[in-house]
Every structure is written in C-alpha cells, then in structure tokens.
Amino acid sequence: MKVWTKVKLTDRNKDVEVISKSLTNYLYEYGPIQNITRKYQIKEEDRKLLDQYTANRIAGILMLYLANDINRINDIVNKYNIPDGIIKEIIPELEGYIEK
C-alpha cells in the first residue's frame, strides 16, 4: 500500500541547488510577493521560511526530473491539481536577455 508522505532527499546536487535558489528569486523578487510582504508586514524570518520552502520544493521536483521519475512527478501533478476557480488562465511568462 502506498502512503503519501514528505521525505527529504539526501542526494546533493550543486546545480539543482543553484537553480532552485535562482528560480525562487525569479518567482518572488519583483512579483506581487513584494507588495504582499509590505502590505501585511510579513517579517523577514517568515519570508525566508517561505523562500526556503519554495526552493526545497523546486529542488525536489528537479531531482525527480533528473532521475526521470515521471511517475512521481505525475503523482504530484495529480494530487495538487488546482481547480479552475483559483487560477483562471495560465499565460507562460519569461524574462531574460534577447539578442537584438
């Protein structure tokens, strides 16, 4: 019988760590989280906790991707699929250097 549980991976991968930190900053640095942090006077320690949680989750997904563990990635997708009412429309968004 399978049981849903959270585990901490012991494997370390410096590339995954750098990418996870970078993606966390990419997601939060200039987006609405800054306004929310100021508006609700979220403490710096709480913000660091949120950033760490996000980076850890991103790292876990990247490790599954590198291990080509599609089944576990699908399990996560199926468990956390958000109903349509919460997120209306996905519009892929990127930023970066563009050669002109």
Secondary structure, DSSP 8 states (H G I E B T S, - for coil): -------------HHHHHHHHHHHHHHHSSSHHHHHHHHTT--HHHHHHHHHHHHHHHHHHHHHHHTT-HHHHHHHHHHT---TTTS-------------
